[in-house]
Amino acid sequence: MARIDYIDDPNAPAINSVVPSVVAIVQDDDGRVLMIHKTDNGKWALPGGGHEPGESIADTVIREVKEETGYDVEVDTITGTYTNPHHVMAYDDGEVRQQFSIAFRARLIGGEKRTSSESDVVEWLEPGQIDELELHPSMRLRLEHALRYSGRPVIG
């Protein structure tokens, strides 16, 4: 399903949905970050996605990372919450979703790299390599906050 992101755009369509979602910041022993190239918007991102009924939020992180990358993770901590009502995502099925994302630091515990219908590339990248990639500004912000994590989550 394709989507268009709007930030601070007065011409953005009206919000008709709020779905809690997660992203996972996973680093290997060399400090590289697990990143995916998304099929829905053609941008690089942290693995993650929508919370489903019956799941704990930690289970959402674990499921989404596994689905999009093939890797198994354990959740460590929350690095931030992002609920900007001026960031909306319009999907081709008519849903217009307000951003509601919780960023988590997670630890790699197993699995093997693979792509999915949501991720056509899965890579471990140095933070400096990520600077050169096309990321949505909100995703870049979540990653920057996580890499500078001070022990207190960002609340926004």
Phi, psi and omega in degrees: 000127181280155177215157174236130178264140176234132173231127179050040181253113182295344179264007178295147177294160181290140179292134175232009184203145170228121181232117175301137178224169181227156164229152181241129173259109182242125177241145176273182183297340179266004179085003177288150183254136177284119182231154176233154170258119188277141179277339184280330180231001176071018180247162173279150183201167167282148177295146179165181180171194189282144175286135181250149178305139178089356179260150163281160181294327176295321177297326178297315179301310183299314181296313183296317179298316180298313181299317188271339186233339186089352183268150174260135180227164173239137183279133179261304188199165173271133176256344178179160172236142186225112185227039183296112180289352178262007172245110180237152180239121179259123180260156184290353176267005178099349177289136175233107191256133170284140175301132172208092188232140176243126181262134182235143167272133180227157184246133178293130177233355179165196179089178179224144182300132172203156177268179180212185176293341180262343184223116180267351174218138174233124183217150168264118187235143173294145177308322178295326177293324182294329180304330184273352185271158175275107175241149172295142182306324180292325178290319178298320179298315179299318180294314179301315179299317181294320181289335177260013187311127185254006184099352178235126181291150173283136177239114184213000000 
